[in-house]
Amino acid sequence: MNYNIVYYENLAFEILTEVSIHNFLNKDKSVNQQVLGMYVNDWGADRVLQKDNKFLICKQIEEAQIVE
């Protein structure tokens, strides 16, 4: 059973990894979006959520489809 699930805006996301925000900060303390985007792409993720001082690198869990 996977316990690395978080819910955001009524959607379920699997947390693939979490990383400290300071790893992606520029000298002026802004987030380097380009480097963060490459990191997210490397993980095959599609969403970044923030909790405390960490980024949660997540992948959306698709809703189940009923097959008849």
Secondary structure, DSSP 8 states (H G I E B T S, - for coil): ----EEEETTEEEEEEEEEEGGGGB-TTS-B-HHHHHHHHHHHT--EEEEETTEEEEEEE--------
